[in-house]
Amino acid sequence: MPFDVRRLDIYRKIPKDLTQPTLTGALVSILSCMFIAFLLLSEFHAFIMSDIMSELFVDNSGGGGGQISVFLNISLPKLKCEVVGLDIQDEMGRHEVGFMEDTEKVSVNNGLGCRFEGRFWINKVPGNFHMSTHSATVQPANPDMSHIVHDLRFGEDLAVFLPEHIKGSFNPLDEVDRLQANALSSHDYFLKIVPTIFENRHEKKYFAFQYTYAYKDYISFGHGHRVMPAIWFRYDLSPITVKYTDKRKPFYHFITTICAVVGGTFTVAGIIDSVIFTASEIFKKAELGKLS
């Protein structure tokens, strides 16, 4: 006698004349389908959205080689461009006065002020860069270092990659206004730079640097006379690196979730419908006095 493959069917069918549709069952079915549709849309939205994971670790390299790119945009509305210069110093012995490469100075305030914009590189050691008149051929009598920092960023701009809920601290000096400071003051910004890595879903890495700052202004004197003021950005690097990784849930996870949502909902709905139906049958029997 040939083996009947249909005997392996674990989903046995019940003839329609042995089933009984109910109003409660219809209501439970409609609510179940609406609930499943809501969960499936929610899971699909979660699947296509990026999931940014963050971690901290100690990295002596700081990420991305031995130098850091710096972008600086600053206005000094009371100091002429011919006397404004950028100086760079660090603990490796670097000392450049009047750095010019990849920089631009634009006159503002009818030629009485200057807007400086430039991109330059610093070594990954403690140091400073500062705006001063040290490179000027003739020093102005009373240089006024009041200023507005429009932009100061280190490394690549990660703001275009990270979602809005991850703010970061990539440019906390954005549009910081020191125009009301004492005209004779020097300005010190103490920066703590934190290396930051962003790895996208294609495993490409971008290197940037977040930073925090503290500020003070002061009038400096030395050897019995006033020292020429400057705008100092003194920096040090943190040994801790922040890494953001853009990950998406694998497709099999999405399929597993769909199966769980559909199967779980129908199972629970079936239990609820069975309980309601059984309770209603018991109640009907009790009304007819047939409950024994």
Summary of the structure (lengths in Angstrom):
residues: 292
radius of gyration: 34.7
end to end distance: 48.0
largest distance: 117.1
contacts: 757
relative contact order: 0.18
helix: 26%
strand: 36%
